[in-house]
Amino acid sequence: MESLSCLVLKPSPPTRLFFPPRIPQMALPGSAFVFPFSMDYQLPITTAKLALKPIRASTSTVPTTPSTTSTVTSSPTAASTKKVLVPIGFGTEEMEAVILVDVLRRAGAEVTVASVEPQLEVQASGGTKLVADTRISTCSDRVFDLVALPGGMPGSAQLRDCEILKKITSKQAEEKRLYGGISTAPAVTLLPWGLLKRKRTTCHPAFFDRLPTFWAVKSNIQVSGELTTSQGPGTSFLFALALVEQLFGESVAREIGELLFMHSADDKPRKEEFNKVDWAVSHTPRVLVPVANGSEEIEIVTIVDILRRAKVDVVVASIEKSIKILASQGVKIIADKLIGDAAGSIYDLIILPGGVAGTERLQKSRILKKLLKEQDAAGRILGAVCSSPTVLHKHGLLKENKATAHPSSITELSNPVDGPKVVIDGKLITSMGLATVSDFALAIVSKFFGHARARSVAEGLVFEYPRS
């Protein structure tokens, strides 16, 4: 039997963290997205020519390789592939882990998700179940270009107590290769390992007082030599793009940012609402998120994580024969139940995630089609992001409603609105997808509970959100 040298602790309930938001940002020169850097040196700029390679997602039952709308490659040779380790444990923050993996894979990195637990299946802090690619013990003799630690509690403590991971990360630092942590990971994991010495560092604001005072920096992103740190789930895209820039260069990071819709704050309005109606319910809102092989993991995890933070009852249901799905960038997610088992309940809102292959499969599900038509007939709420508004359109459920979608799909809609990140029309809510889904999920929280609840959740994410 394989020997693990990680200390396995009896899990305590995952901890959700709330704190006041950090604020100032600046735009990276020439960039189309906001990139709030605080750094000790200028990151290298690549002169490599970019190749955008749209990959048609497989429609097979289980995709054999991750599929994506667009992939950016900075080098034509496999020998130059950057190898990245993302460890996870019980209570790891799912948004931070999944966004890291998704963004780095889009940039062309070979990302290994390794469990520090005895099993590959890990329950994240918000209840999402992720499946690692391997156990951490298989990574002890491998060389990585980057070791990136997601946060979350008690996830960061689980990572801290894994001796194998400590040795891997310590060697990474000693040999001047890239490493980093987000949210609680800098203070809870890297600090006890002695890997923050003489390094300017940021972290989750609730843990900021644990950092050495002279070296602590209140910024969304802090790059100090080989170390990169960041504040929380709401800064995960910025953290991932900072790492992409260090691995592949500024031009690749900029291109990935554009593909993810990481636009500047003034580029697009957060949301636009038409035919305003009240969504408030007298009970805990129930939301169904159907998923399929090829669904976009960023969208699934972000929506579910944010809604659960707001105390919404969320059910993730697989339309496949198994509750295990392989998402568009290769992240393995375990749904709560099969769609057939979920179909017997009534939901206040059904949300369809995007992803090219996933959208195609959602459209073909007879059970889901029946559920969507019943939802519409009963006057209950429907939601869709990225390419999935086309599913509602093809089932005749959009009617004359205004909606938005991914730019590659928006022309298929009967009454498209091109501009806002989120469009609400009566009891329909749609979004462009990817990095806009935080605004999408927070708009739902606001409609169910009011602006104050949405802002409170946003503060817990370290996600900048309007005061009114």
N, C-alpha and C positions, 0 to 999 in steps of 0.2 A: 504494500500500500504506500502511495506517495506520502512523503513526510512533509508537513507544513510547520514552519517555525513561527507562524503568526500567532499571537496570543488571541484566543477566541474568547470574547467576553459575552456574558448573558446580555442580550439586547434590551435596552430600555426604549420607551417610545420615542420616535424621532421628534426633535425639537424644532419648532418654527420660530424664526427670529424676526423681530420688528424693531425698527430704529429710524431716526430721522435721516432723510436723504442727504447725500453729498451733492455739491452742485456745480461749480464752474466747469465749462467745457470749452474746447477750442477745436477748430476744424483743421485737419491735416492739410497742408498746402496742396492745392490742386486736386483735392479729394472730393468725391461726391457724397461722402458720408461724414458724420461727426465722429471724430476720433480723439477723445480727451486724454492725451498723453501727459505723463510727468516722467521724465527720463533723465538718466545720467549721461547719455551719449546719443549721437544721431544714429538711428538704425540704418543699415546698409540699403542701398537702392540697387535693385537688379536691372540689368540691361537686357535680360532675356526676353525674346519675343513671345508673346502670349498666344496660345492656341485654344480657342473656345471650341469644345467638342461636345455638341449635344448628343446625348446617348439615349436612344429609345429604350424605355424601361421594358423589361421582360413581362409578358402576360402569363407566364407559366405559374403553376400553383405555388411554388416557392422559388423566388429569384435566386439564381446561383451566385450572382455578383451584385453588389450595390448598384442601383441605377440612380441617375440624377438628371435634372433638366439641363444643367450646364456644368461642366467641369473645367477648371483652369489648370493647365499644366505649365510648369516653368522650365521643364527639361525633357527632351525626347528620350533620354536613356533611363532604363530601369535602375542602373547602377547608382544614379543620383537620388533615388527615392529616399525621402526623409522618414525615419522610423520614430514613432511616437508611442509612449506608454501613458495610458490613462487608467489608473487604478480606481476601483470602486469597492465599497463595503456597505454593510447594513447602515442605513441612514444617510448615505451620500445624497446630495442635492441633485435631483434628476435633471433639472434644467441646465445646471452647470456642466454635468457630465455629458449629456446628450448634445448640447450645443457645441461643446469642445470637439467631440468626436465628429459630428456632422460637418462643421466648418473646416476642420483640418483635413478630412477626407476629400471635401470638395476642392481643396487646394492641391491635392495630389499626394498627401502624406499617407504612409502605411501606418494606421493606428491600431494598436492592440489594447483592447479593454480587458483588464486583468482583475479578477476577484481576489480580495485578501481574506475572504471567508473560506470555509472548507468546501462550499458548494459554489457553482457558477451562478446560480440564480440569486439575485440580491434585491431586497425590498428597499427602495429609496425613501427619502424622508417624507415625501408626500403620498406614499403608498403605491407608486408605480413600480412594477417589477421588471427589472432589467436582467438580461442574461449576458454574462461576460464571455469573451472569446476563449479565455484560458484562465488558469489559476496563476497567482503571482509567482509560485515556485518555479514555473516553466520559464520565467523571464530573468532569473538570477544571473545567468551567464551571457545575456544578450546586451548589445550596445545600442543605446537609443540616442537620437539627436535631440530629443526633448522628453522630459518627464513632467506631465502636467497633472496637478492634483485638484480635483473638484472639492468643494467644501460640503457643508451640511453637518448636522449633529444628530446622532452620535457618529456619523460617517467619518469625520476628521479624526476622531479619537480612535476609531477602528484602523484607519490608515496609520496613525501614529504608533500604535501598538504592534504593527507588523514588522518584525525584524528584517525580513527579506526586503521589503519596500524601503526600509530605512537604509540598508546597505546599498541598494540600487541608487537611491537618490543622493546619498552621501558621496558615492563614487562619481556620480554625474557632476556634482558640484566641484569635487576635487580635480576632475579632469577638464573643467571649464566648458562643459557642455550645458545646453539650456535646460532650465528647470523652472517650475513656477507653481503657484497655488492661488486659489480664489476663495473669497468669503472667509470661512473659519479656518481653512487649511494653513495660511501663513502663521497664525497665532497658536493654533492647537497642534499642528503637525510639524511644520518646518522649524518653528522656534525651539521646541524641546530637542530637536535633532541638532541644534547648533548651526543651522544652515542660513540664518539671517544675519550673521555677524558682519558688521560694517556694511550692511546693505540697506538702502532706503526701501521701506516696505509699507504697503497699505494692506488693509484687510476689512472684514466685516466690521462696521462701526460699533456693534455691541461688544466686540472683542478688541477694539483699538487700544484700550488701556493696558492690554497685556504686552504690547510691543514696546521695545526700548524707546523711551521718549525722544531721544536725539535723532533716531533713525526713522521714526514713524511719520508717514506722509498721508495727509487726507486728500486722496485723489482717486478717481475711478480706476486708473491704470498707473502702475509704477514699474518702470524698467530700470534695473540697477545691475549692470554687468550681465551675467548669465541668468539672473533671477528676474522673473516677471510676476507681479502680484496684482490682485484686483479685489473689488469689494463684495460682489454678490450676484445673485441670479440676473438682476437687471443690467449688469455690466458684462455678462457672459460673452455676448457677441464682440464687444470691444476687446476683451481678454483674448478671445480666440483669434481675432484679426491681428492683434499685437504679436501673437506667437507666429501666425502665418507670415507676417512681415519679416520677422527675424529668421524664419526658415527659408522663405522663398523670395523675399524682396518686396519693396513698396508697391510696385506695379501689380503684383499678384494679389496683395492684400486689398488694393483699391478695387480691382476687378471683382474679387469675391464679395466685397462690401456692396458693390453695385448689384450683383446677382441676388444678394440677400435683401435688397431694398433698405440698406443702411444709409438712407438719405439724410441730408442736413435738416435741422429742425424746421427751417422755413420753406423747405422744398415742397412738402405736401401737408395738407391739414390732417390732423389725427383722425377726425371722423366727420361725417355729415349725416344728418338725420332728416328723413322725410315722413310725412303722415304719422306724427308722433302719437304713440299709444302707450298706456301703462302696462308694464310687465310684472308689477309687484304681485306676489302670491302670498297666501296666508300660511303657507307651510315651507319647510326647507325645500328650495328648488331642486328638482331632479333633472339631470342632464345625461343624455346618452351620446357617447362618442363612438360610432362604428369605425373599425379599422380593418385594414387588409394588408396582405403582402404588397410592399411597394408604397404604402402610405408614408408621408413625410414625417419623420420622427420629431423634428423641431416643433412642428405644429401640434402633433399629438401631445407631447410631453408638456409644452408650454401652456397650452389651453387647460389640460387636466390639472397641472400643478397650481396655476393661478386660481382656478375655480375652487379647488379644494382648500386653498388658503383662505378663501372667502366663505368657507363653510357650506359650499354647494355639494350636494350628493351627486357624485359623478360615477357613471358606469361606463367602462371601456369594454366594448363588445366586438369580438372577432367575427367577420363574415366567412372566415375560412373554416376548414374542418377541425382545426386545432386552435386553442387559445394562444399559441405561440405564433407571432408574426415576425417576418424579416422586413424591416422598414427600408426606405429608399436608399439610405447611405449605409446599410448593413447593420444598423443597431437592432438588437433582438429584444422585443418587448413581449411581455405576457399580459394578455387582456384579462379582465375580471371574469368574463364568461363568454359563451358563444352567443351569436345574435339570436338564435332560436330560443335560448333560455332568457334572453333579455326582452324578447318581443311581447311577453305577457304583461309587462308593466306599462304604466302611462308616464310620459316624460314631459316636463314643461318645455324642454328645448332639446332638439337633436342637432348635433354639430358634425358636419362632414369635413375631415382633414383632406389636404391635397396630396400631391405626389402623382406623377403621371400614371404609373402602373396601378397604384392604389385606387385612383379615381376610376379607372376603367373597370376595376374589379367591384368597386362599390356600386357602380351603375348596373352591373349584371346581376347583383344579388336580388332575388325575387322577394325574400323576406324583408330586406331593407326597403325595397320599392313600396311594398305594402305598408310598412311602418310610416314611411314618409308621406304617403297619400292620406293615411289615417290622421297623421299629425296636422296636415294642411286642412283636411275636412273639418277637424275639431277646432280649428282656429288657434292652434298652439304654435309655438315659435320654432322656426327653422334657421339654421346657421350653416355657412359653408365658407371655406377659405381656399385660396390659391386656385387650383384647377377644378375643384369640386363644385362650384356654382353651376358648372355645365351639367352636372348630374341632375340638379333640380330643374334646370332648363329642359333637358331631354325628357324628363318625367312630367313636363307640363306644369311645374309647380311655381315657376317664377312669375308667370302671367305678365302683368304690366309693372311688376315691382322693379324699382331701381336697385341695381346691384353692381358690385365690383368683383374683380378676379385677377389672377396672374395675367400680366400683359400678353402672354401667349394664348390665353383663353378668353379674354374679355370681349373680343369681337364676336364670339359665338352667342353672347347674351342678347336678349331682345331689347333691354333698356339699360345699357351700361352707363356707369358713372366713372369716368377716368380722372383720377386726381386724389381723392381722399384715401387714406390707408384703410379706413373702415367706413362702410355705408350701412345705415339702418333705415329700413323702409317698413313702417308698421311692425309686423312680427316676423320680419326677415332681417338677418344681419350677415354681412359678407365682408371679406377682407382680401387683400392682395396676397397674404400668406407670408411664410418665413419670418423675417424680423418684425413684421407688422402684427404678428399674432398676440404679442403682449398687449398692444392697444386694443385688439379685438376682444381678448378675454376680459380686460379691465372695463371695456364698454359694456360687456354683459353684466359684470358685477355691479356697475353703476345703474343699469336698467333694473336689476332685481332689487338692489339694496340702497341705492343712492350714491351720490358722489363721494361722501365722506368715507364710506366703506371701501370704495375703489381706491381712494387716495391712501388710506391706511395700508391696504395690500401693496400698493405701489411702493410705499416707503419701506416696507419689509423686503421688497425686492431690490432696493436701491435703484429704482426706476423713476426717472423724472416724469412728473405728472402734474397737470394744471391744478392750481389751488381752487379754482372755481370753474 
